[in-house]
Amino acid sequence: MTDSWATFQAEISAGISAGISAGISAGISAGAGSDLHLDLGGTSLRAGLRDALREAARTGRLAPGTRLPSSRTLAADLGMARNTVADAYAELVAEGWLTARQGSGTRVAERVDAAGPRKPRTPATPRRRARAAPAHSLLPGAPDLSTFPRTEWLKASRKALAAAPNEAFGYGDPRGRIELRTVLAEYLARARGVHADPERIVIRSGYVNALTFLAGALRRRTPAVKAVAVESYGLDHHRDCFTAAGLRIPPLEVDELGARTGELAGMSGVGAVLLTAAHQFPTGAALHPDRRAAAVDWARGTRALILEDDYDGEFRYDRQPVGALQGLDPDRVVYLGTASKALAPGLRLSWMVLPDELTGELSPHDNTSSALEQLTLAEFMASGAYDRHVRSMRLRYRRRRDELVAALAAGAPGVRISGIAAGLNAILELPPGTEQSVMRAAHWQGLAVQGLSEFRHPQLPGRGKDGLMVGYATPTDSAWAGALAALIRALP
Amino acid sequence: MTDSWATFQAEISAGISAGISAGISAGISAGAGSDLHLDLGGTSLRAGLRDALREAARTGRLAPGTRLPSSRTLAADLGMARNTVADAYAELVAEGWLTARQGSGTRVAERVDAAGPRKPRTPATPRRRARAAPAHSLLPGAPDLSTFPRTEWLKASRKALAAAPNEAFGYGDPRGRIELRTVLAEYLARARGVHADPERIVIRSGYVNALTFLAGALRRRTPAVKAVAVESYGLDHHRDCFTAAGLRIPPLEVDELGARTGELAGMSGVGAVLLTAAHQFPTGAALHPDRRAAAVDWARGTRALILEDDYDGEFRYDRQPVGALQGLDPDRVVYLGTASKALAPGLRLSWMVLPDELTGELSPHDNTSSALEQLTLAEFMASGAYDRHVRSMRLRYRRRRDELVAALAAGAPGVRISGIAAGLNAILELPPGTEQSVMRAAHWQGLAVQGLSEFRHPQLPGRGKDGLMVGYATPTDSAWAGALAALIRALP
């Protein structure tokens, strides 16, 4: 016996037994819930002893090479049955913490890390969490999260769960549940003019997930796509989906009529283009009819594909919705939609309508979304709750947009606002050279907001126009007035 | 006016009006659910006309270039308000179906596909769907789907939805909900001996999704991993996750003591190994303690990583569970678990416990799983329902396994069964050269089952041992006896 065992044993007789008792009490009070009580015959004691020994070996309290007492001796010392101790030893041998060799007894394995207790973990802090919470937020991208229709959703969930066939709990179709695809086909045709067939709809866990799939599919295409044109203003992490797949991302200029799709014909080696046709993100322009036509003509002429990001197609205020580009040519346009703006990003549900040539790219093992959540959304849409929710949100956001326009007219008359006919955000056009100082002023006001330059394609020279991107859907109702006031104070 | 317009107009006055009326009636009977009724002032008529015109243009019934009557004329003909027609025209112009030029009136756009009605869609038929449904199934991979605890799950769902903070509906932490990661850390430590810290747990939408992430992370590592050793028996679509990322997959032989990890040291350029340590898939062996140690020693000595696929670690019958390999060295082992075997694949929930070196690889925009489903699982586990469910399933599957053993002893005494101490499947060892004939016999019996050779690493010579892989958890209780009888009839 070495010293480290002697120290450990002194504690085990007292503390560990107490710990085991505590564990047993906890287990008993938790009722049938604790797995510790599955097996009869001292499993709890065994598990407690095993865990204590393992922790001691892991932290180095029992040094590598330490010889343990025989199971008979330890059992007598602890007042346990010999088998309980022998079983705990055997488990730890099986796990590699201990070694048992004929003639040399049971020892702490040499390979166990003896450097003492493990260093405290450095928590992984992804970028999104690193941002300190400001007092107000007008960051774009999310709807007012307090409006999620919990009661209606639970109702749909209950119905969906009761009606689900057993096979819904299996791996299922990689395209997603047919119930949801059927409802979506009807909805997309009605609300967005999409030529949708349930057979070609694919459910994914969010837009980035869909885009990542498409980037891979374009790379694998024959001939392989090498470059995807992207609008000169957009989101970094959308562009990253393509570059991560090894695709080039030449920029396509955006102006007040949307992306200049006429220029696609002059761009060499481009096999696809990503367009926010209904409401350019972030500038807010609707793609002009001539440019819609030019994009489709280009795609037809070169057998290229258009990826249509219809992220907020439901939200139109001052005009009738413009149907999706996809309706013009379902063979050349991939339609991309999401529940993130109309319902909540937390659902992680998005959908693609694929042209025939891409349907074969789907891996049979890559179904990404919970079947229950899909069935719930199908029920939610079929019951009319989705339409009602969108309508109610549309009124809410239109009111906010009107309040934003009025507040600007009163408090910052020099600032022009654009992109407001639709969507959940607006652009405030700032005098040249002032974006940075306005961003600093916003920071002082405790307002989180993004400058227009943050959306600019990294391969373009200069900083582009000065502006602020205002996500007016983001605050809750109670936070909205404060955020708006902070914005006005930050403006010149 | 061209001929195609004349024909169309004759129909529109009659049929389309009827269609619009039908649409209105349907909309009214659907109550507030239909989006068609959002706007006052003839939106339904406008939408009906628009859709009819669009469909006519799409199918070629209105040929490209066809000049449409003026909105005034058509309105008079149809008995509609002029604005209704003008609005419908304007929408279709915006969508690119029609063109409106000063002096030449409104025409069907030239680019619209005039090749007549679109060809019927070829439904995309992923491989999984292509398999014709047999009478019986003993395919491995899924639990008995009829046992999903719907009532308990709904209860947990209701609680989770009521308790969820608003931010749960947002994009959230790419690692997943902290509530679930906290409960998992406790569960994995208790049930599987995993050294888990919620900060290093990452929720993914299934095992393939997790493996795909890991393959990418290994490729991006410095120095980049070029090859991942995989067990000589395993699943194609798991190996594919690595090859799709450009990794080589040299095979590591498996015998009755599990993978021969001692051979890793002799394999050049291998930076990681994928192991099913607790229950080799498909052979069913538990990795021998010496081999566990050898794997960890190798990983430490070469700074390689072990990917531990603990897919069915909860299911042990005749022995105590063997703790996860990860506990031996959390810095060198990535632990991978899933809800697919203990609960249901349809939930699309899996988890990884990452070593520090991989936590930075997570994209902040790649959160894959529904927040509500994660909160529901957290509640389900914290309430003890998960433990209760696993315990009940363990009894059920153990009983089936015993019935399988008994049926074989009685009906096919020449067949040896192995891998039965744990998991949801067993291997029936067949006389050399008989696997194909037994597979044919199974097919005649209407029994879906997989031969052992289907799991063999494609780079290995020959066909390996003859055997059948029997997934005895797959049938429902009512289908189990029939499946078992079909199996016995198929055996020599």
Interface residues (C-beta under 8 A of the other chain):
Chain A: A30 G31 A32 G33 S34 D35 L36 L38 R46 R54 R58 D87 A90 E91 V93 A94 E95 G96 W97 T99 A109 R111 V112 D113 R118 R121 T122 P123 A124 P126 R127 R128 R129 G141 A142 L145 S146 F148 R150 W153 L154 S157 R158 L161 A162 A164 N166 E167 A168 F169 G170 Y171 G172 D173 P174 R175 R190 A191 G193 H195 D197 E199 R200 S205 G206 V208 N209 H237 D240 A286 P289 R292 A293 V296 D297 R300 Q320 V322 G323 L325 G327 L328 D329 P330 S340 A344 P345 G346 L347 R348 L349 L354 D356 T359 G360 L362 S363 P364 H365 D366 N367 T368 S369 S370 A371 L372 E373 S383 G384 A385 D387 R388 V390 R391 T476
Chain B: A30 G31 A32 G33 S34 D35 L36 L38 R54 R58 D87 A90 E91 V93 A94 E95 G96 W97 T99 A109 R111 V112 D113 R118 R121 T122 P123 A124 P126 R127 R128 R129 G141 A142 L145 S146 F148 R150 W153 L154 S157 R158 L161 A162 A164 N166 E167 A168 F169 G170 Y171 G172 D173 P174 R175 R190 A191 G193 H195 D197 E199 R200 S205 G206 V208 N209 H237 D240 A286 P289 R292 A293 V296 D297 R300 Q320 V322 G323 L325 G327 L328 D329 P330 S340 A344 P345 G346 L347 R348 L349 L354 D356 T359 G360 L362 S363 P364 H365 D366 N367 T368 S369 S370 A371 L372 E373 S383 G384 A385 D387 R388 V390 R391 R394 T476
